[in-house]
């Protein structure tokens, strides 16, 4: 029965074992006319089940792994892997596949974290302008004394000087506080929450 019911939640029929417990709980509650925290709505709106999580974790270990090997590794069929990947991509969970580079080995010798105070009403404009610089790899709205934090990689002190005098002194930037990273203890891609 659950496999048939789960077919309405998923884009293709799933085995009973593939139907997540959240979907089961939500559907049971919906059938009983009760609200279940996270249930059906959470499953439809993007909750990841165990198969999705295993698939994502395997891809994060090596995004070049073939679908056949992924299927063997996580214990599902080749078709399930293909369908799940398409669904995760369409939902925007998987944004793309790429190569992780060692910044030092390709010429980015310094990593810099910069706090910015920005003129009121110009935050997005300034952030978008700064984000367009190829040396910038992160732009964040933050709470606290600064309005924005930016993460930058530069080739050397001269490149940092150029960035500071051109980008950071542009219109709309009131104040900047620059921190040069001395040692990177951890730098990783986005991981699944536990």
Secondary structure by P-SEA (a helix, b strand, c coil): ccccccccccccccccccccaaaaaaaaaaaacccccccaaaaaaccccaaaaaaaaaaaacccccaaaaaaaacccaaaaaaaaaaaaaaccccbbbbbbccccccccbbbbbbbbccccaaaaaaaaaaacccccccccccccccbbbbbbbccaaaaaaaaacccccccccbbbbbbbccccccccccccc
